[in-house]
Amino acid sequence: MKTSFGERVFSSANYIILALLSLTMLFPIVHVAAISLSSKVAAEGRQVFLWPVDFNISAWKHILTRTDLWQSFGVNVFVTIVGTVVGLFLTCLLAYPLTKKAFVIRKIVLLAVILTMIFKPPMIPYFLVLKSYGFYNSMLALIIPSLIHVFNLMLVVTFFRQLPHELEEAAHMDGAHAYQILLQVVMPLSKPVLATVGLFMAVSYWNLFYHAVLFITDKKLYPLQLKLREFITESEGLVDIRVAGTLEYNTQTIESAAIIVATIPIILVYPFIQKYFVKGATLGSVKE
């Protein structure tokens, strides 16, 4: 199709704006990575911009040999995997009946769910209730409160409603019950929305901070974000001041290395699920 001059100008402007926005998000990461790979003199002198100055990996060697950091890394991995898998399953389990007219109270349930998005519970009662359930200093406090998010639920409900009803009818006629239809028909056809919602959940769990601050005081259960906060707010503890002059790193390079270590894993997830964002899972599933 031949495009007009105005359409080409509009598209070019869009590309330029999106490219600039992408660069504003990329620059801080590159800058922090450059500091982590620079000498302490260059970092202290603010000589580093987007490229390491006096290339030095001492900060990385130090940060990667800290057992407490790897312990926090393990907490993040566990919480992210378990929270995302269980959260996706429960979200689908709640979304599926909300798409069925036979579920007569679906509007009441949907309204109740939406109200939780509008009215947030006060912090103190919220803390006391979850503490009474034994969530204090427990990984349950990091996983359970974030299992179902209303925005994610609405995305899944909307996608389920668009699936061909004939497929479910055919499965029902073959003797499948509701759970079999959900697990063996609906969910396999819903890979795009599951990948999208799963990514939202994974990023949310990986970056969890609020519930960790409220409920976790045991340093063995610290997620990476609390560990990074400890690194930054108590940065003098990162470097032994008695030997600081003999070391090839300082608090700035170590903090930067720790931030990159916490950021890289979740960034690496994107390429593996990107294809599901643009792939139509229902294409060709209905034959005429």
ROKELUM-809081 format. One line per field, with one value per residue: x, y, z of N, C-alpha, C in turn. Coordinates in pm, 1 decimal. Example, Ala and Ser with C-alpha at 12.3 -4.5 7.8 and 13.67 -1.06 7.14 Angstrom:
BEGIN
nX c(1319.0|1285.0)
nY c(-569.0|-225.0)
nZ c(780.0|708.0)
caX c(1230.0|1367.0)
caY c(-450.0|-106.0)
caZ c(780.0|714.0)
cX c(1320.0|1290.0)
cY c(-330.0|3.0)
cZ c(780.0|787.0)
END
This chain:
BEGIN
nX c(84.7|58.4|195.4|112.0|274.9|237.7|180.6|423.7|588.7|468.0|514.4|793.8|844.2|733.6|910.0|1146.6|1081.6|1022.8|1271.4|1429.6|1306.1|1368.0|1643.8|1670.3|1597.2|1788.9|2037.2|2087.9|2137.3|2357.3|2538.2|2566.7|2670.2|2912.7|3043.7|3074.7|3271.8|3493.6|3790.9|3847.9|3939.7|3858.5|3582.0|3534.8|3618.2|3419.4|3451.3|3343.8|3120.1|2957.3|3122.7|3364.6|3630.1|3973.3|3971.5|3847.9|3787.7|3763.7|3563.7|3350.8|3458.9|3470.8|3199.4|3075.8|3171.0|3051.1|2867.1|2625.7|2497.7|2447.6|2275.6|2053.0|1996.7|1914.4|1676.5|1522.8|1503.5|1363.0|1120.5|1028.0|991.7|812.3|602.1|520.7|439.4|238.0|73.2|-7.8|-157.3|-365.8|-478.7|-580.7|-759.9|-945.9|-1023.4|-1144.4|-1416.6|-1536.6|-1588.2|-1805.2|-2149.1|-2312.8|-2223.3|-2370.8|-2323.2|-2116.7|-2084.6|-2105.8|-1884.9|-1683.2|-1714.2|-1648.6|-1381.4|-1274.5|-1318.6|-1123.2|-905.9|-953.0|-993.6|-753.1|-613.7|-554.0|-220.3|-136.3|-353.1|-345.5|-88.1|-107.8|-304.4|-189.9|32.4|-88.4|-154.3|81.7|275.1|492.7|836.5|856.7|867.1|621.8|502.2|615.5|519.1|235.0|56.4|75.3|-21.3|-253.2|-333.2|-541.7|-536.8|-393.0|-568.5|-794.0|-689.0|-652.7|-916.4|-1036.2|-897.4|-970.1|-1240.8|-1236.5|-1169.5|-1248.9|-1571.0|-1658.1|-1456.9|-1446.7|-1700.1|-1679.2|-1484.2|-1626.9|-1833.5|-1686.5|-1652.3|-1497.7|-1444.5|-1492.7|-1242.4|-1060.1|-1106.6|-1020.1|-745.2|-641.7|-737.5|-809.8|-595.6|-356.0|-411.1|-382.9|-130.1|-6.1|-125.9|-74.3|203.3|250.6|120.3|255.9|513.0|471.8|411.8|649.3|840.3|735.2|755.2|1031.0|1123.4|1025.6|958.1|807.1|647.9|858.3|997.5|802.4|756.9|987.4|1257.9|1458.9|1777.8|1857.0|1645.3|1632.2|1540.5|1690.5|1649.0|1623.7|1874.0|2031.7|1951.7|2058.4|2327.7|2361.2|2265.9|2418.4|2677.5|2934.7|2997.1|3060.7|3319.8|3620.2|3739.6|3988.6|4162.1|4101.0|4248.7|4426.1|4278.5|4134.4|3887.3|3590.0|3312.1|3133.5|3184.2|3127.1|2857.8|2744.0|2807.3|2657.0|2397.1|2377.0|2403.5|2162.2|1986.0|2033.4|1938.2|1648.1|1622.8|1722.2|1513.0|1328.3|1390.9|1321.8|1046.4|939.7|840.8|585.3|430.5|360.7|253.3|-17.4|-204.7|-439.5|-457.7|-565.6|-685.2|-955.3|-1138.1|-1303.9)
nY c(-118.7|216.9|483.8|810.1|1136.7|1272.1|1058.4|923.4|1114.4|1128.3|865.9|863.9|1060.0|932.1|712.2|846.2|974.4|750.4|626.5|815.1|809.3|546.6|563.4|733.5|560.1|368.9|488.9|545.1|281.3|198.4|389.8|331.9|74.1|134.8|277.6|74.2|-73.5|79.6|245.4|324.9|582.0|717.7|692.6|831.9|1082.4|1153.8|1104.0|927.8|845.8|712.4|508.3|279.8|407.4|372.6|78.5|-164.8|-451.6|-508.5|-439.5|-597.2|-853.9|-850.0|-815.2|-1039.4|-1242.1|-1226.3|-1389.9|-1321.7|-1165.2|-1349.8|-1513.4|-1346.8|-1318.4|-1578.0|-1583.6|-1399.7|-1532.1|-1766.2|-1661.1|-1520.2|-1721.3|-1909.8|-1734.3|-1626.9|-1854.3|-1975.3|-1751.1|-1699.2|-1931.4|-1912.7|-1670.9|-1735.2|-1929.5|-1780.0|-1598.0|-1744.6|-1847.8|-1597.6|-1525.2|-1661.4|-1683.2|-1852.2|-1844.2|-1695.5|-1499.2|-1352.2|-1078.8|-957.0|-1066.9|-967.6|-692.5|-679.4|-751.9|-540.2|-329.3|-371.0|-274.5|-5.8|84.5|90.3|-100.7|35.9|81.8|-6.8|-175.5|-363.9|-467.0|-580.8|-774.1|-955.4|-1026.5|-1162.1|-1393.2|-1524.9|-1436.1|-1279.0|-1225.3|-1432.5|-1610.7|-1628.9|-1384.5|-1243.0|-1361.1|-1442.2|-1205.0|-1076.7|-1238.8|-1227.2|-977.8|-706.2|-568.4|-746.6|-960.3|-858.6|-834.3|-1103.5|-1198.5|-1051.0|-1154.4|-1427.5|-1405.5|-1356.2|-1587.9|-1855.8|-1980.1|-2218.8|-2407.1|-2476.0|-2582.2|-2806.5|-2951.5|-2995.0|-3156.4|-3378.3|-3482.4|-3351.7|-3190.5|-2877.9|-2799.8|-2946.6|-2835.1|-2575.3|-2613.9|-2771.2|-2673.0|-2392.1|-2253.6|-2338.6|-2208.7|-1951.8|-1843.3|-1592.9|-1390.1|-1502.7|-1505.3|-1231.7|-1137.7|-1299.5|-1197.2|-940.6|-1014.0|-1146.0|-940.6|-771.8|-932.9|-973.6|-718.6|-668.3|-483.5|-329.3|-508.9|-656.2|-469.6|-421.7|-671.7|-827.4|-881.7|-1050.8|-1104.6|-1317.2|-1365.0|-1153.1|-994.5|-902.1|-627.5|-517.5|-585.0|-432.4|-179.5|-183.5|-195.8|56.0|247.7|179.3|201.2|236.4|2.1|-170.2|-147.5|-205.4|30.0|38.0|-72.4|55.9|229.3|66.5|-87.3|-169.3|-84.4|108.0|234.5|338.2|206.2|-53.8|-41.7|18.7|-212.6|-398.5|-309.5|-359.2|-637.4|-705.4|-624.1|-739.2|-1019.9|-1008.4|-857.6|-1030.4|-1203.4|-1099.9|-1138.4|-1407.6|-1435.3|-1252.9|-1312.4|-1411.3|-1192.9|-1092.2|-1295.8|-1469.4|-1684.9|-1819.0|-1849.5|-2024.6|-2222.3|-2274.5|-2447.2|-2408.0)
nZ c(0.0|-88.5|85.6|209.8|199.4|439.8|613.9|612.1|729.9|981.1|1073.1|1079.0|1270.7|1491.9|1517.6|1581.4|1825.6|1986.8|1980.1|2113.7|2364.8|2434.7|2456.1|2676.6|2875.4|2852.1|2890.3|3176.3|3273.8|3123.4|3206.9|3482.7|3461.0|3336.7|3539.4|3726.8|3607.6|3607.7|3734.0|4083.2|4120.9|3890.0|3921.4|4159.9|4081.0|3907.8|3633.7|3460.6|3201.0|2967.7|2913.7|3039.2|3244.2|3278.6|3286.8|3509.5|3700.7|3965.1|4150.4|4064.3|4106.6|4383.8|4456.3|4348.3|4502.6|4742.2|4979.9|5102.3|4914.2|4708.4|4846.7|4880.0|4611.0|4551.5|4701.5|4557.5|4307.8|4377.3|4484.5|4261.2|4062.7|4187.2|4267.5|4018.9|3868.1|4032.6|4063.7|3797.1|3744.7|3938.4|3860.7|3606.6|3687.8|3827.5|3633.5|3428.1|3498.4|3516.0|3260.7|3177.7|3112.8|3250.8|3507.0|3744.0|3936.8|3843.4|3782.7|4028.9|4161.3|3995.9|4038.4|4309.2|4294.7|4143.9|4317.0|4508.2|4378.8|4369.3|4632.6|4861.9|5130.1|5459.3|5586.7|5847.2|5959.4|5751.1|5776.6|6034.7|5999.5|5810.6|5958.5|6166.0|6037.3|6030.5|5853.9|5900.9|5867.3|5677.6|5369.4|5257.5|5288.2|5085.3|4860.2|4858.0|4897.1|4648.5|4449.5|4283.1|4064.5|3990.1|3744.3|3579.0|3591.2|3455.5|3199.2|3129.5|3147.3|2940.9|2719.5|2728.8|2668.9|2400.4|2276.8|2052.0|2093.9|1998.8|2021.3|2292.3|2319.8|2155.3|2296.2|2529.3|2435.2|2378.4|2624.1|2812.5|3124.4|3309.1|3425.9|3274.3|3022.8|3069.4|3135.6|2924.6|2685.5|2685.4|2821.4|2676.8|2436.1|2505.8|2520.3|2438.7|2607.5|2854.0|2856.1|2850.9|3087.0|3264.6|3242.1|3346.7|3609.8|3684.3|3669.2|3863.9|4095.3|4097.9|4149.2|4399.3|4691.8|4874.3|5039.2|5136.4|5291.0|5484.8|5609.4|5638.4|5838.4|5896.8|5790.5|5635.3|5471.7|5308.8|5007.8|4687.9|4654.0|4912.0|5002.0|4831.0|4912.9|5165.9|5099.3|4982.4|5172.4|5390.3|5306.0|5393.0|5513.5|5315.8|5234.9|5390.7|5600.3|5709.9|5531.5|5304.2|5143.3|5010.1|4840.9|4516.0|4451.2|4534.2|4731.5|4543.8|4297.0|4376.5|4458.2|4210.0|4064.2|4209.6|4156.5|3880.3|3880.7|4002.9|3811.0|3559.0|3535.3|3510.9|3282.8|3091.7|3057.1|2879.3|2588.0|2551.5|2571.6|2407.7|2154.9|2196.3|2237.8|1995.2|1854.5|1722.7|1895.5|1848.3|1580.4|1305.6|1457.1|1439.5|1208.6|899.7)
caX c(0.0|136.9|167.1|121.3|387.9|203.8|193.2|566.8|641.0|415.4|585.4|932.3|842.8|711.1|1035.1|1245.3|1039.7|1040.6|1415.2|1477.7|1256.8|1445.4|1778.1|1662.9|1590.0|1911.4|2154.4|2123.2|2192.9|2492.5|2622.4|2596.6|2760.9|3044.5|3106.3|3114.2|3389.2|3598.0|3874.4|3785.4|3979.0|3770.6|3445.9|3532.2|3635.9|3306.0|3504.1|3279.7|2988.8|2896.5|3226.7|3454.3|3757.3|4071.3|3894.2|3884.7|3678.1|3780.4|3433.9|3273.4|3515.7|3431.4|3055.4|3035.3|3217.9|2975.6|2765.8|2496.3|2433.3|2395.6|2160.4|1941.3|1967.2|1834.5|1541.9|1452.6|1473.3|1257.0|995.1|982.5|941.6|692.5|496.2|470.0|368.1|114.1|-9.8|-68.5|-259.8|-481.0|-542.7|-661.4|-867.9|-1048.2|-1070.3|-1225.4|-1561.1|-1587.6|-1623.6|-1918.6|-2279.7|-2372.0|-2178.9|-2468.2|-2276.4|-1987.2|-2075.3|-2080.8|-1744.8|-1598.5|-1721.4|-1571.4|-1239.4|-1236.8|-1316.9|-993.7|-807.8|-982.8|-977.2|-639.0|-623.7|-454.3|-99.9|-126.4|-440.6|-295.8|28.5|-149.2|-378.5|-96.3|117.2|-166.4|-152.2|214.8|355.3|608.1|963.0|828.7|859.6|480.1|472.1|665.3|452.9|88.5|-18.8|84.7|-52.9|-353.7|-343.2|-666.4|-507.2|-359.9|-691.3|-878.7|-626.8|-680.6|-1060.4|-1061.9|-845.9|-1053.2|-1369.3|-1216.9|-1140.1|-1366.0|-1653.9|-1678.9|-1354.2|-1488.4|-1817.6|-1630.6|-1419.4|-1732.1|-1903.6|-1598.0|-1653.9|-1407.3|-1511.3|-1447.9|-1099.2|-986.8|-1117.5|-933.4|-603.3|-597.6|-784.9|-804.5|-462.5|-259.8|-441.3|-368.3|12.2|32.6|-163.9|-5.4|341.1|249.8|89.3|366.2|624.4|435.0|424.7|790.4|907.7|684.9|815.4|1175.7|1149.2|945.5|1024.9|713.5|619.1|984.2|1025.0|703.4|747.1|1112.5|1369.0|1564.0|1863.3|1867.1|1532.0|1635.5|1551.9|1799.1|1622.7|1661.7|2020.2|2087.1|1929.1|2158.0|2456.3|2368.0|2249.7|2526.1|2785.4|3065.9|3024.0|3105.5|3464.9|3689.9|3809.4|4127.1|4244.5|4037.7|4347.2|4498.5|4186.2|4119.0|3747.3|3532.2|3168.3|3060.5|3195.2|3060.8|2713.7|2707.0|2813.2|2543.1|2275.3|2375.8|2377.1|2019.3|1904.9|2056.7|1854.9|1512.3|1634.0|1746.3|1388.3|1251.2|1404.3|1264.8|899.9|896.1|767.5|445.7|356.9|316.6|208.0|-158.9|-211.2|-561.1|-455.0|-578.6|-741.0|-1091.7|-1145.5|-1438.9)
caY c(0.0|338.8|576.5|951.3|1208.7|1299.4|934.2|894.4|1209.5|1087.2|744.7|899.9|1129.7|830.1|636.6|932.4|993.1|623.5|603.3|903.2|755.9|425.3|604.7|787.3|446.6|288.6|564.2|522.2|146.4|198.3|474.4|256.4|-35.5|193.0|307.7|-51.2|-129.2|182.3|251.8|404.6|721.9|773.7|701.9|941.6|1208.8|1173.4|1108.1|821.7|877.6|593.0|410.4|267.4|480.4|287.8|-45.8|-237.6|-541.4|-542.8|-429.2|-716.0|-969.2|-841.5|-830.4|-1175.3|-1337.4|-1203.8|-1494.0|-1262.7|-1121.3|-1468.7|-1559.8|-1261.3|-1353.5|-1701.2|-1547.5|-1338.0|-1634.1|-1853.3|-1586.0|-1485.8|-1841.0|-1962.0|-1635.4|-1612.9|-1976.1|-1987.0|-1635.1|-1720.1|-2035.5|-1860.2|-1567.0|-1805.8|-2000.0|-1680.6|-1529.1|-1830.8|-1839.8|-1461.5|-1508.8|-1749.8|-1632.0|-1946.8|-1803.9|-1587.6|-1389.6|-1304.6|-932.9|-921.6|-1102.7|-873.6|-564.0|-693.2|-751.8|-404.6|-242.3|-386.2|-191.9|135.4|112.7|20.1|-111.5|113.0|2.4|-71.0|-294.4|-461.0|-532.2|-662.4|-892.0|-1052.9|-1077.7|-1260.5|-1517.8|-1584.5|-1398.0|-1196.9|-1296.4|-1553.7|-1585.3|-1617.5|-1241.2|-1192.2|-1427.9|-1450.5|-1080.3|-1027.1|-1347.3|-1185.2|-833.1|-680.1|-532.9|-870.8|-1039.7|-803.5|-870.3|-1245.0|-1209.6|-997.4|-1247.8|-1548.5|-1377.3|-1350.5|-1720.6|-1916.4|-2059.9|-2351.2|-2499.6|-2525.0|-2668.7|-2933.9|-3024.2|-3037.6|-3269.3|-3495.7|-3532.4|-3277.5|-3103.9|-2738.1|-2787.1|-2998.7|-2735.6|-2462.0|-2650.3|-2835.8|-2601.9|-2245.8|-2202.2|-2350.1|-2108.6|-1818.3|-1816.5|-1450.9|-1314.0|-1560.9|-1456.6|-1090.1|-1125.9|-1363.2|-1101.8|-837.9|-1073.0|-1174.6|-812.7|-724.3|-1013.4|-951.2|-585.9|-649.9|-400.9|-282.3|-615.3|-695.5|-371.3|-435.3|-799.9|-902.9|-824.8|-1151.9|-1076.8|-1435.6|-1361.6|-1026.8|-998.3|-818.0|-484.7|-479.5|-595.2|-313.9|-64.8|-194.7|-159.1|199.7|327.4|146.9|174.3|231.6|-136.1|-247.7|-137.1|-196.1|159.1|19.8|-108.2|116.3|290.9|-34.4|-158.4|-114.3|-45.7|186.8|209.2|372.8|98.9|-173.2|-18.0|8.7|-353.6|-466.3|-271.1|-431.7|-778.2|-718.5|-584.5|-822.2|-1141.0|-983.0|-809.3|-1145.7|-1276.7|-1040.6|-1198.3|-1541.9|-1433.7|-1143.0|-1361.1|-1434.8|-1067.0|-1062.3|-1418.0|-1500.9|-1826.6|-1883.6|-1853.3|-2157.0|-2321.4|-2303.5|-2482.7|-2394.0)
caZ c(0.0|-97.8|195.6|173.8|258.9|579.3|691.2|629.0|829.7|1110.6|1115.6|1112.0|1399.8|1594.9|1536.9|1648.7|1965.5|2058.6|1995.0|2220.9|2491.9|2464.9|2499.0|2813.1|2967.1|2838.6|2937.6|3318.2|3292.9|3065.8|3292.8|3605.5|3422.0|3310.3|3669.4|3792.9|3538.7|3605.9|3854.1|4188.9|4101.3|3787.1|3976.1|4257.3|4009.5|3816.2|3498.0|3381.6|3144.8|2909.0|2882.0|3155.2|3244.1|3350.0|3302.3|3630.6|3739.6|4106.8|4217.7|4026.5|4177.1|4524.4|4474.3|4311.6|4604.2|4866.7|4996.4|5137.0|4790.1|4639.2|4924.4|4839.6|4471.2|4557.1|4748.3|4444.2|4206.7|4430.6|4493.0|4125.6|3993.0|4254.5|4260.5|3882.0|3827.2|4110.8|4032.2|3665.7|3755.3|4012.2|3778.6|3505.4|3758.6|3860.7|3512.8|3340.0|3525.2|3495.2|3118.7|3149.7|3152.1|3345.5|3640.9|3759.3|4024.8|3791.1|3790.2|4169.7|4188.4|3921.9|4108.6|4433.3|4258.6|4101.2|4435.8|4576.8|4306.8|4396.6|4775.5|4917.9|5275.9|5536.3|5604.7|5978.0|5964.2|5653.9|5836.3|6149.0|5950.7|5753.0|6066.9|6241.6|5960.5|6038.6|5737.8|5938.8|5844.7|5601.1|5225.0|5220.3|5280.7|4958.0|4747.7|4858.2|4874.9|4510.9|4355.8|4183.8|4045.2|3917.3|3605.1|3508.6|3581.7|3350.2|3071.5|3101.1|3122.2|2806.2|2618.8|2731.3|2603.0|2255.3|2222.7|1984.3|2184.2|1939.6|2070.0|2424.1|2299.1|2101.2|2405.9|2621.4|2373.1|2387.1|2760.9|2901.6|3220.6|3305.8|3454.8|3157.8|2915.2|3104.4|3134.1|2801.6|2566.1|2697.7|2856.2|2565.4|2332.9|2564.5|2545.2|2431.7|2726.9|2969.1|2852.4|2887.5|3229.7|3337.0|3247.1|3445.1|3743.6|3711.8|3696.8|3992.0|4202.1|4101.7|4206.0|4520.7|4791.6|4977.0|5134.6|5201.0|5395.4|5591.2|5678.6|5648.0|5915.2|5898.0|5674.8|5549.8|5378.7|5233.1|4861.0|4636.5|4669.8|5047.9|5011.6|4763.9|5001.2|5272.8|5040.2|4954.0|5294.1|5483.0|5211.2|5457.1|5552.0|5199.7|5221.8|5518.5|5595.7|5754.1|5415.4|5186.4|5055.4|4932.4|4753.6|4380.9|4433.2|4642.3|4747.6|4421.4|4197.6|4428.8|4447.5|4067.9|4026.1|4272.0|4083.1|3753.0|3911.9|4031.9|3694.8|3439.9|3518.0|3462.4|3144.9|3004.8|3035.5|2769.7|2454.7|2541.5|2563.2|2321.7|2038.2|2229.2|2234.4|1858.8|1789.3|1744.6|1932.7|1797.4|1434.3|1247.0|1549.4|1397.2|1066.3|842.5)
cX c(89.2|97.1|186.9|242.2|362.5|219.8|339.8|629.7|596.8|490.6|728.9|939.7|821.9|839.2|1136.6|1210.3|1061.6|1188.3|1473.2|1432.4|1336.3|1583.9|1776.3|1653.8|1719.6|2032.5|2186.9|2187.3|2335.7|2587.4|2662.2|2693.2|2902.2|3117.1|3156.4|3240.9|3504.0|3681.0|3808.2|3821.2|3886.9|3628.5|3435.2|3543.0|3525.6|3353.6|3431.1|3145.2|2923.5|2999.6|3322.7|3584.1|3855.0|4004.4|3943.1|3765.7|3687.4|3647.3|3347.8|3326.2|3470.9|3283.8|3010.3|3085.0|3147.2|2863.5|2629.2|2422.4|2373.2|2275.4|2036.5|1899.8|1880.2|1692.8|1460.9|1411.9|1357.6|1122.2|940.4|923.5|812.1|576.1|435.8|388.5|234.7|18.9|-79.7|-182.5|-384.5|-553.7|-631.1|-781.6|-980.6|-1106.5|-1167.7|-1375.3|-1619.9|-1624.4|-1747.6|-2049.5|-2346.9|-2332.8|-2256.4|-2417.8|-2144.8|-1972.6|-2046.3|-1935.3|-1651.0|-1597.1|-1638.9|-1422.0|-1192.8|-1229.3|-1184.8|-885.0|-827.2|-952.3|-864.6|-652.3|-518.9|-337.8|-98.8|-220.7|-393.6|-177.7|-14.1|-222.1|-282.6|-2.8|43.5|-173.9|-14.2|305.1|481.8|735.5|941.1|822.2|715.7|440.2|517.6|586.6|301.6|18.1|-19.5|44.5|-150.5|-360.2|-461.8|-640.2|-474.6|-484.2|-780.4|-821.5|-662.2|-828.8|-1093.4|-1013.7|-930.3|-1185.5|-1357.0|-1189.2|-1265.4|-1443.1|-1671.4|-1577.7|-1393.8|-1609.6|-1774.8|-1564.7|-1522.4|-1808.7|-1819.2|-1584.9|-1563.3|-1488.9|-1442.2|-1297.2|-1014.5|-991.4|-1024.6|-785.3|-555.6|-641.7|-758.7|-662.6|-358.3|-283.7|-414.1|-222.6|48.8|-1.0|-95.8|140.3|348.4|225.5|200.7|486.7|596.2|457.4|571.6|866.4|865.6|749.0|965.5|1210.0|1075.7|1025.9|931.2|688.1|745.0|1018.5|930.9|724.3|880.4|1216.9|1484.9|1650.5|1882.0|1755.2|1528.4|1634.0|1659.5|1776.1|1657.3|1813.0|2086.9|2067.7|2030.5|2295.4|2469.9|2360.0|2358.7|2652.8|2922.5|3102.6|3073.9|3257.0|3526.2|3776.8|3955.5|4220.0|4192.4|4139.8|4420.9|4409.5|4173.1|3973.9|3705.4|3381.4|3089.2|3064.9|3124.8|2909.0|2667.4|2707.8|2693.8|2413.1|2266.0|2346.4|2228.1|1932.1|1914.8|1961.3|1716.6|1515.1|1649.6|1619.1|1316.8|1268.6|1335.0|1113.1|847.7|809.3|619.5|363.8|297.3|260.5|61.4|-176.0|-334.5|-562.4|-463.2|-641.8|-883.9|-1093.3|-1288.9|-1453.5)
cY c(124.9|434.9|719.7|1014.8|1234.8|1175.8|899.1|987.6|1169.6|963.9|776.7|969.9|1031.4|753.2|719.4|949.7|865.6|592.7|689.3|854.7|631.6|461.8|660.3|675.8|366.3|358.1|539.0|385.6|141.1|278.6|398.8|141.9|17.5|226.0|180.7|-110.0|-28.1|176.2|341.5|552.4|789.0|790.5|818.2|1077.3|1239.4|1186.5|1011.6|869.2|750.8|485.7|400.8|346.6|403.0|155.3|-127.9|-323.5|-581.8|-538.4|-551.5|-840.3|-969.3|-873.2|-973.4|-1280.6|-1317.2|-1306.8|-1435.2|-1213.0|-1239.5|-1528.2|-1478.0|-1289.9|-1479.5|-1675.1|-1488.1|-1441.3|-1722.6|-1781.5|-1555.5|-1607.1|-1890.7|-1863.1|-1622.9|-1734.6|-1988.1|-1871.7|-1649.4|-1821.9|-1982.2|-1752.1|-1630.4|-1873.3|-1903.7|-1616.4|-1614.5|-1825.8|-1700.2|-1434.0|-1588.9|-1691.8|-1723.8|-1915.6|-1678.2|-1472.4|-1330.6|-1153.0|-887.8|-950.5|-1003.2|-737.0|-568.6|-688.4|-611.4|-309.7|-252.9|-304.1|-44.4|171.4|26.9|11.9|-23.7|23.8|-74.1|-191.4|-404.2|-539.6|-627.1|-789.0|-997.1|-1109.9|-1183.0|-1394.8|-1585.4|-1548.5|-1321.1|-1280.4|-1431.5|-1517.6|-1575.4|-1470.8|-1180.2|-1247.6|-1406.0|-1316.1|-1032.1|-1132.3|-1303.0|-1033.5|-805.5|-648.1|-658.3|-957.1|-989.4|-833.3|-1013.3|-1264.6|-1162.9|-1093.7|-1374.9|-1526.9|-1379.2|-1486.6|-1779.0|-2008.5|-2202.5|-2453.3|-2559.3|-2617.4|-2805.1|-3017.8|-3076.3|-3157.7|-3395.7|-3547.5|-3458.2|-3193.5|-2967.4|-2725.0|-2837.7|-2898.3|-2618.2|-2497.4|-2699.2|-2763.6|-2451.2|-2196.0|-2222.0|-2248.6|-1966.3|-1783.3|-1668.5|-1374.1|-1371.1|-1515.0|-1311.0|-1071.4|-1188.9|-1271.1|-991.0|-890.3|-1093.4|-1046.7|-759.4|-800.1|-987.3|-817.9|-562.0|-576.1|-369.3|-389.3|-663.0|-599.8|-390.2|-560.7|-871.8|-824.9|-923.6|-1134.9|-1197.6|-1438.0|-1232.5|-1054.5|-899.5|-669.5|-437.1|-486.3|-475.1|-189.4|-65.0|-153.4|-7.6|283.4|300.0|118.1|169.6|88.7|-221.0|-251.4|-122.4|-70.1|145.7|-10.7|-43.2|173.4|192.3|-108.5|-89.6|-75.3|42.9|162.0|238.9|259.8|-27.4|-158.0|-34.0|-136.9|-429.7|-434.6|-346.1|-579.8|-800.6|-692.5|-683.5|-941.2|-1112.5|-927.4|-926.6|-1225.1|-1228.7|-1111.8|-1333.2|-1541.1|-1326.4|-1192.5|-1380.9|-1307.1|-1040.5|-1184.8|-1443.8|-1648.4|-1895.9|-1895.3|-1996.6|-2260.4|-2359.3|-2328.9|-2468.8|-2486.0)
cZ c(0.0|12.8|148.7|242.3|407.7|666.9|714.8|731.6|969.8|1163.7|1156.9|1247.0|1514.1|1625.2|1615.8|1796.5|2046.2|2080.0|2107.4|2357.8|2533.8|2517.2|2640.8|2916.6|2966.3|2900.4|3084.9|3342.9|3241.0|3153.9|3419.9|3573.7|3397.6|3440.5|3736.0|3733.0|3531.1|3734.1|3957.6|4175.3|3999.0|3840.2|4073.9|4188.7|3911.1|3671.9|3404.3|3330.9|3089.6|2877.0|3000.6|3136.5|3332.1|3387.9|3421.5|3675.5|3887.2|4182.0|4188.5|4097.8|4322.6|4542.6|4445.0|4410.1|4738.0|4877.9|5030.1|5013.4|4715.2|4713.5|4888.4|4695.6|4466.7|4604.5|4633.5|4338.8|4253.3|4430.4|4353.4|4054.5|4055.6|4242.9|4121.7|3840.2|3900.7|4078.1|3897.7|3673.7|3825.9|3933.8|3671.9|3570.5|3796.0|3736.0|3431.9|3372.4|3504.6|3350.0|3081.8|3200.4|3252.9|3489.0|3678.3|3846.7|3973.4|3801.2|3932.7|4205.6|4121.5|3990.4|4237.0|4404.7|4222.0|4220.2|4511.4|4508.4|4341.3|4541.7|4832.3|5070.6|5344.0|5575.8|5737.7|5989.1|5868.7|5712.2|5948.5|6104.2|5896.4|5859.9|6147.4|6169.6|5962.3|5922.7|5774.2|5931.6|5779.4|5453.3|5177.1|5207.2|5149.4|4839.5|4747.8|4833.0|4730.0|4407.3|4246.1|4182.4|3954.4|3770.7|3523.8|3488.5|3468.7|3211.3|3033.4|3071.3|2980.2|2698.8|2612.9|2657.2|2451.7|2193.7|2157.9|2078.9|2131.3|1990.4|2204.7|2410.4|2247.7|2210.4|2504.7|2565.5|2375.8|2529.3|2857.1|2999.0|3223.7|3328.9|3337.4|3042.8|2942.7|3085.0|2998.1|2674.4|2577.6|2722.8|2745.5|2453.4|2380.2|2592.2|2535.6|2558.5|2851.2|2973.7|2896.8|3037.4|3314.7|3348.4|3348.4|3587.9|3780.0|3746.0|3833.0|4107.8|4212.0|4170.9|4337.6|4627.7|4908.6|5082.4|5205.6|5314.3|5514.4|5675.3|5700.4|5727.5|5925.5|5772.4|5583.9|5445.5|5297.8|5082.9|4815.1|4661.9|4811.0|5065.9|4944.9|4849.8|5114.8|5221.9|5029.0|5081.1|5396.4|5403.8|5276.2|5498.5|5437.4|5188.9|5360.3|5517.1|5637.8|5638.0|5287.1|5088.9|4968.3|4832.8|4617.4|4351.1|4550.0|4645.6|4620.7|4319.1|4245.6|4421.2|4302.7|4021.8|4084.1|4199.6|3950.5|3775.9|3937.2|3910.5|3579.4|3428.5|3460.8|3320.7|3048.4|2976.3|2909.8|2635.2|2439.8|2528.2|2470.2|2207.0|2068.0|2228.9|2095.7|1787.6|1820.3|1772.4|1876.0|1646.9|1384.0|1338.5|1514.0|1247.3|1017.4|722.7)
END
